[in-house]
Amino acid sequence: MQEVAINEDDAGTVTNENANEGSALPNHNVVDYDPCSGKMSCSGARPIINFSFVKKALKTLCREQGVVRDRMATVEIAALLLALVKEGVHDEEQLTRLARARWQEMAKARPDADAT
């Protein structure tokens, strides 16, 4: 199992402890670590290494939905964005548009928490 260090500016960094096991990336590529050479190789298509488009989409959606200080909602939006990236969406505008539509569908399906 890999450990991932996460902060606001980093979508995830694999630690050296378990890097030799390989990890599935959102676009279904596998990164293999060779401990002898210290190099990483990728099987399949090119992996996504710059997730800044996801971060920008996350910030945009959180501001629009008013969940900047709501950690749980932020995590839910982030999970939704990453699911869309796994489906092959790699354009910031398209990602934001699709996530906005799905988030609104999910909000309609939930019972209104403010109506208590």
MIBAVEX-563942 format. One record per residue: y, z, x of N, C-alpha, C in turn. Coordinates in nm, 2 decimals. Layout:
<recs>
+--------+--------+--------+--------+--------+--------+--------+--------+--------+
!    n_Y !    n_Z !    n_X !   ca_Y !   ca_Z !   ca_X !    c_Y !    c_Z !    c_X !
+--------+--------+--------+--------+--------+--------+--------+--------+--------+
!      Y !      Z !      X !      Y !      Z !      X !      Y !      Z !      X !
...
+--------+--------+--------+--------+--------+--------+--------+--------+--------+
</recs>
This chain:
<recs>
+--------+--------+--------+--------+--------+--------+--------+--------+--------+
!    n_Y !    n_Z !    n_X !   ca_Y !   ca_Z !   ca_X !    c_Y !    c_Z !    c_X !
+--------+--------+--------+--------+--------+--------+--------+--------+--------+
!  -0.12 !   0.00 !   0.08 !   0.00 !   0.00 !   0.00 !   0.12 !   0.00 !   0.09 !
!   0.22 !  -0.08 !   0.06 !   0.34 !  -0.09 !   0.14 !   0.45 !   0.00 !   0.09 !
!   0.52 !   0.06 !   0.18 !   0.64 !   0.14 !   0.15 !   0.76 !   0.05 !   0.15 !
!   0.85 !   0.07 !   0.05 !   0.97 !  -0.01 !   0.04 !   1.09 !   0.08 !   0.04 !
!   1.18 !   0.05 !   0.13 !   1.31 !   0.13 !   0.13 !   1.41 !   0.05 !   0.05 !
!   1.47 !   0.12 !  -0.05 !   1.56 !   0.05 !  -0.14 !   1.69 !   0.12 !  -0.14 !
!   1.80 !   0.04 !  -0.13 !   1.93 !   0.09 !  -0.16 !   2.01 !  -0.02 !  -0.24 !
!   2.14 !   0.01 !  -0.27 !   2.21 !  -0.08 !  -0.36 !   2.23 !  -0.22 !  -0.30 !
!   2.24 !  -0.23 !  -0.16 !   2.26 !  -0.36 !  -0.10 !   2.14 !  -0.43 !  -0.05 !
!   2.02 !  -0.37 !  -0.07 !   1.90 !  -0.42 !  -0.02 !   1.79 !  -0.42 !  -0.13 !
!   1.75 !  -0.54 !  -0.16 !   1.64 !  -0.55 !  -0.26 !   1.51 !  -0.49 !  -0.22 !
!   1.49 !  -0.47 !  -0.10 !   1.37 !  -0.40 !  -0.05 !   1.33 !  -0.45 !   0.09 !
!   1.30 !  -0.35 !   0.17 !   1.26 !  -0.38 !   0.31 !   1.13 !  -0.32 !   0.34 !
!   1.04 !  -0.40 !   0.39 !   0.90 !  -0.35 !   0.42 !   0.91 !  -0.26 !   0.54 !
!   0.85 !  -0.15 !   0.54 !   0.85 !  -0.06 !   0.66 !   0.74 !  -0.11 !   0.75 !
!   0.74 !  -0.08 !   0.88 !   0.64 !  -0.13 !   0.98 !   0.51 !  -0.06 !   0.96 !
!   0.50 !   0.05 !   0.90 !   0.37 !   0.13 !   0.88 !   0.26 !   0.04 !   0.82 !
!   0.29 !  -0.02 !   0.71 !   0.19 !  -0.10 !   0.64 !   0.22 !  -0.25 !   0.63 !
!   0.30 !  -0.30 !   0.72 !   0.34 !  -0.44 !   0.71 !   0.23 !  -0.53 !   0.74 !
!   0.13 !  -0.49 !   0.81 !   0.02 !  -0.58 !   0.84 !  -0.07 !  -0.61 !   0.73 !
!  -0.06 !  -0.55 !   0.61 !  -0.14 !  -0.58 !   0.50 !  -0.09 !  -0.70 !   0.42 !
!   0.03 !  -0.75 !   0.45 !   0.08 !  -0.86 !   0.37 !   0.14 !  -0.82 !   0.24 !
!   0.24 !  -0.89 !   0.19 !   0.29 !  -0.85 !   0.06 !   0.32 !  -0.97 !  -0.02 !
!   0.30 !  -0.96 !  -0.15 !   0.33 !  -1.07 !  -0.24 !   0.48 !  -1.08 !  -0.27 !
!   0.54 !  -1.19 !  -0.25 !   0.68 !  -1.21 !  -0.28 !   0.70 !  -1.26 !  -0.42 !
!   0.82 !  -1.25 !  -0.48 !   0.84 !  -1.28 !  -0.62 !   0.80 !  -1.43 !  -0.65 !
!   0.81 !  -1.52 !  -0.55 !   0.77 !  -1.65 !  -0.58 !   0.62 !  -1.68 !  -0.54 !
!   0.54 !  -1.57 !  -0.54 !   0.40 !  -1.58 !  -0.53 !   0.35 !  -1.62 !  -0.39 !
!   0.44 !  -1.61 !  -0.29 !   0.40 !  -1.64 !  -0.15 !   0.36 !  -1.51 !  -0.09 !
!   0.28 !  -1.52 !   0.01 !   0.23 !  -1.40 !   0.08 !   0.28 !  -1.40 !   0.23 !
!   0.33 !  -1.29 !   0.27 !   0.38 !  -1.28 !   0.40 !   0.28 !  -1.20 !   0.48 !
!   0.23 !  -1.25 !   0.59 !   0.13 !  -1.18 !   0.67 !   0.20 !  -1.14 !   0.80 !
!   0.17 !  -1.02 !   0.85 !   0.23 !  -0.97 !   0.97 !   0.12 !  -0.97 !   1.08 !
!   0.15 !  -1.03 !   1.19 !   0.06 !  -1.03 !   1.30 !   0.11 !  -0.92 !   1.40 !
!   0.03 !  -0.81 !   1.41 !   0.08 !  -0.69 !   1.49 !   0.07 !  -0.73 !   1.64 !
!  -0.01 !  -0.83 !   1.68 !  -0.01 !  -0.86 !   1.83 !   0.11 !  -0.94 !   1.87 !
!   0.16 !  -1.03 !   1.79 !   0.28 !  -1.11 !   1.83 !   0.40 !  -1.05 !   1.77 !
!   0.39 !  -0.96 !   1.67 !   0.51 !  -0.90 !   1.61 !   0.58 !  -1.00 !   1.52 !
!   0.51 !  -1.11 !   1.48 !   0.57 !  -1.21 !   1.40 !   0.51 !  -1.21 !   1.26 !
!   0.60 !  -1.26 !   1.16 !   0.55 !  -1.27 !   1.03 !   0.53 !  -1.42 !   0.99 !
!   0.43 !  -1.45 !   0.92 !   0.41 !  -1.59 !   0.88 !   0.40 !  -1.59 !   0.72 !
!   0.42 !  -1.71 !   0.67 !   0.42 !  -1.72 !   0.52 !   0.33 !  -1.83 !   0.48 !
!   0.24 !  -1.80 !   0.39 !   0.16 !  -1.91 !   0.34 !   0.22 !  -1.96 !   0.21 !
!   0.21 !  -2.09 !   0.18 !   0.26 !  -2.15 !   0.06 !   0.40 !  -2.19 !   0.09 !
!   0.48 !  -2.21 !  -0.02 !   0.62 !  -2.25 !  -0.01 !   0.71 !  -2.15 !   0.06 !
!   0.83 !  -2.19 !   0.08 !   0.92 !  -2.10 !   0.15 !   0.96 !  -1.98 !   0.07 !
!   0.95 !  -1.86 !   0.13 !   0.98 !  -1.74 !   0.05 !   1.13 !  -1.73 !   0.03 !
!   1.17 !  -1.65 !  -0.07 !   1.31 !  -1.62 !  -0.10 !   1.34 !  -1.50 !   0.00 !
!   1.44 !  -1.53 !   0.08 !   1.48 !  -1.42 !   0.17 !   1.62 !  -1.37 !   0.14 !
!   1.70 !  -1.44 !   0.05 !   1.83 !  -1.39 !   0.02 !   1.83 !  -1.37 !  -0.13 !
!   1.84 !  -1.24 !  -0.17 !   1.84 !  -1.20 !  -0.31 !   1.98 !  -1.17 !  -0.36 !
!   2.08 !  -1.22 !  -0.29 !   2.22 !  -1.18 !  -0.33 !   2.25 !  -1.24 !  -0.47 !
!   2.19 !  -1.35 !  -0.51 !   2.21 !  -1.40 !  -0.64 !   2.16 !  -1.31 !  -0.75 !
!   2.05 !  -1.23 !  -0.72 !   2.00 !  -1.14 !  -0.81 !   2.09 !  -1.02 !  -0.82 !
!   2.14 !  -0.97 !  -0.71 !   2.24 !  -0.86 !  -0.71 !   2.36 !  -0.89 !  -0.79 !
!   2.42 !  -1.01 !  -0.77 !   2.54 !  -1.05 !  -0.84 !   2.51 !  -1.06 !  -0.99 !
!   2.39 !  -1.11 !  -1.03 !   2.36 !  -1.12 !  -1.17 !   2.34 !  -0.98 !  -1.23 !
!   2.28 !  -0.89 !  -1.15 !   2.27 !  -0.75 !  -1.20 !   2.40 !  -0.68 !  -1.22 !
!   2.49 !  -0.70 !  -1.12 !   2.62 !  -0.64 !  -1.14 !   2.70 !  -0.70 !  -1.26 !
!   2.69 !  -0.83 !  -1.28 !   2.75 !  -0.89 !  -1.39 !   2.70 !  -0.84 !  -1.52 !
!   2.57 !  -0.84 !  -1.54 !   2.51 !  -0.79 !  -1.66 !   2.53 !  -0.65 !  -1.69 !
!   2.53 !  -0.56 !  -1.59 !   2.56 !  -0.42 !  -1.61 !   2.70 !  -0.40 !  -1.65 !
!   2.79 !  -0.47 !  -1.60 !   2.93 !  -0.46 !  -1.64 !   2.95 !  -0.51 !  -1.79 !
!   2.89 !  -0.62 !  -1.82 !   2.90 !  -0.68 !  -1.95 !   2.84 !  -0.58 !  -2.06 !
!   2.73 !  -0.52 !  -2.02 !   2.66 !  -0.44 !  -2.12 !   2.70 !  -0.29 !  -2.12 !
!   2.80 !  -0.26 !  -2.03 !   2.85 !  -0.12 !  -2.02 !   2.75 !  -0.02 !  -1.97 !
!   2.66 !  -0.06 !  -1.88 !   2.56 !   0.03 !  -1.83 !   2.57 !   0.06 !  -1.68 !
!   2.70 !   0.05 !  -1.64 !   2.72 !   0.07 !  -1.49 !   2.68 !   0.21 !  -1.45 !
!   2.69 !   0.31 !  -1.53 !   2.65 !   0.45 !  -1.49 !   2.52 !   0.49 !  -1.55 !
!   2.45 !   0.40 !  -1.62 !   2.33 !   0.43 !  -1.69 !   2.21 !   0.38 !  -1.60 !
!   2.15 !   0.47 !  -1.52 !   2.05 !   0.43 !  -1.42 !   1.93 !   0.37 !  -1.49 !
!   1.88 !   0.42 !  -1.60 !   1.76 !   0.37 !  -1.66 !   1.79 !   0.23 !  -1.71 !
!   1.90 !   0.20 !  -1.78 !   1.93 !   0.07 !  -1.82 !   1.95 !  -0.03 !  -1.71 !
!   2.01 !   0.02 !  -1.60 !   2.02 !  -0.06 !  -1.48 !   1.89 !  -0.11 !  -1.42 !
!   1.80 !  -0.01 !  -1.42 !   1.66 !  -0.04 !  -1.37 !   1.59 !  -0.14 !  -1.46 !
!   1.61 !  -0.12 !  -1.59 !   1.55 !  -0.22 !  -1.69 !   1.60 !  -0.36 !  -1.67 !
!   1.73 !  -0.37 !  -1.65 !   1.79 !  -0.50 !  -1.63 !   1.74 !  -0.56 !  -1.50 !
!   1.73 !  -0.48 !  -1.39 !   1.68 !  -0.53 !  -1.26 !   1.54 !  -0.58 !  -1.28 !
!   1.46 !  -0.50 !  -1.35 !   1.32 !  -0.55 !  -1.37 !   1.31 !  -0.68 !  -1.45 !
!   1.40 !  -0.69 !  -1.55 !   1.41 !  -0.82 !  -1.62 !   1.45 !  -0.94 !  -1.53 !
!   1.55 !  -0.91 !  -1.45 !   1.59 !  -1.02 !  -1.35 !   1.48 !  -1.06 !  -1.26 !
!   1.41 !  -0.96 !  -1.20 !   1.30 !  -0.99 !  -1.11 !   1.19 !  -1.06 !  -1.18 !
!   1.16 !  -1.03 !  -1.31 !   1.06 !  -1.10 !  -1.38 !   1.10 !  -1.25 !  -1.40 !
!   1.23 !  -1.27 !  -1.42 !   1.28 !  -1.41 !  -1.43 !   1.27 !  -1.48 !  -1.30 !
!   1.29 !  -1.41 !  -1.19 !   1.28 !  -1.47 !  -1.06 !   1.14 !  -1.51 !  -1.03 !
!   1.04 !  -1.42 !  -1.07 !   0.90 !  -1.45 !  -1.06 !   0.86 !  -1.58 !  -1.14 !
!   0.93 !  -1.60 !  -1.25 !   0.90 !  -1.72 !  -1.33 !   0.96 !  -1.84 !  -1.27 !
!   1.04 !  -1.83 !  -1.17 !   1.09 !  -1.95 !  -1.10 !   1.24 !  -1.97 !  -1.11 !
!   1.32 !  -1.88 !  -1.17 !   1.46 !  -1.90 !  -1.19 !   1.53 !  -1.85 !  -1.06 !
!   1.59 !  -1.94 !  -0.99 !   1.66 !  -1.91 !  -0.86 !   1.81 !  -1.94 !  -0.86 !
!   1.87 !  -1.97 !  -0.97 !   2.01 !  -2.00 !  -0.98 !   2.08 !  -1.88 !  -1.05 !
!   2.19 !  -1.83 !  -0.99 !   2.26 !  -1.71 !  -1.04 !   2.30 !  -1.73 !  -1.19 !
!   2.37 !  -1.84 !  -1.22 !   2.42 !  -1.87 !  -1.35 !   2.30 !  -1.87 !  -1.46 !
!   2.20 !  -1.95 !  -1.42 !   2.08 !  -1.96 !  -1.51 !   2.02 !  -1.82 !  -1.53 !
!   2.00 !  -1.75 !  -1.42 !   1.94 !  -1.62 !  -1.42 !   2.02 !  -1.52 !  -1.51 !
!   2.15 !  -1.52 !  -1.50 !   2.24 !  -1.44 !  -1.58 !   2.23 !  -1.47 !  -1.72 !
!   2.23 !  -1.60 !  -1.76 !   2.23 !  -1.65 !  -1.89 !   2.10 !  -1.61 !  -1.96 !
!   1.98 !  -1.64 !  -1.89 !   1.85 !  -1.61 !  -1.95 !   1.83 !  -1.46 !  -1.97 !
!   1.88 !  -1.38 !  -1.87 !   1.86 !  -1.23 !  -1.87 !   1.95 !  -1.18 !  -1.98 !
!   2.07 !  -1.23 !  -2.00 !   2.16 !  -1.18 !  -2.11 !   2.09 !  -1.21 !  -2.24 !
!   2.03 !  -1.32 !  -2.26 !   1.97 !  -1.36 !  -2.39 !   1.85 !  -1.26 !  -2.41 !
!   1.76 !  -1.24 !  -2.31 !   1.65 !  -1.16 !  -2.33 !   1.69 !  -1.01 !  -2.35 !
!   1.79 !  -0.97 !  -2.28 !   1.84 !  -0.83 !  -2.30 !   1.89 !  -0.81 !  -2.44 !
!   1.96 !  -0.90 !  -2.50 !   2.01 !  -0.89 !  -2.63 !   1.89 !  -0.89 !  -2.73 !
!   1.79 !  -0.97 !  -2.70 !   1.67 !  -0.97 !  -2.79 !   1.60 !  -0.83 !  -2.78 !
!   1.59 !  -0.77 !  -2.66 !   1.53 !  -0.64 !  -2.65 !   1.61 !  -0.54 !  -2.72 !
!   1.74 !  -0.55 !  -2.71 !   1.83 !  -0.45 !  -2.77 !   1.82 !  -0.45 !  -2.92 !
!   1.79 !  -0.57 !  -2.98 !   1.77 !  -0.58 !  -3.13 !   1.64 !  -0.52 !  -3.17 !
!   1.54 !  -0.53 !  -3.08 !   1.41 !  -0.47 !  -3.11 !   1.40 !  -0.32 !  -3.10 !
!   1.49 !  -0.26 !  -3.03 !   1.49 !  -0.12 !  -3.01 !   1.56 !  -0.05 !  -3.12 !
!   1.52 !   0.08 !  -3.16 !   1.59 !   0.15 !  -3.25 !   1.73 !   0.20 !  -3.19 !
!   1.83 !   0.20 !  -3.27 !   1.96 !   0.23 !  -3.22 !   1.97 !   0.38 !  -3.18 !
!   1.99 !   0.41 !  -3.05 !   2.00 !   0.55 !  -3.01 !   2.12 !   0.62 !  -3.05 !
!   2.23 !   0.54 !  -3.09 !   2.36 !   0.60 !  -3.13 !   2.36 !   0.64 !  -3.28 !
!   2.26 !   0.60 !  -3.35 !   2.26 !   0.63 !  -3.49 !   2.19 !   0.76 !  -3.53 !
!   2.19 !   0.86 !  -3.44 !   2.12 !   0.99 !  -3.46 !   2.22 !   1.08 !  -3.53 !
+--------+--------+--------+--------+--------+--------+--------+--------+--------+
</recs>
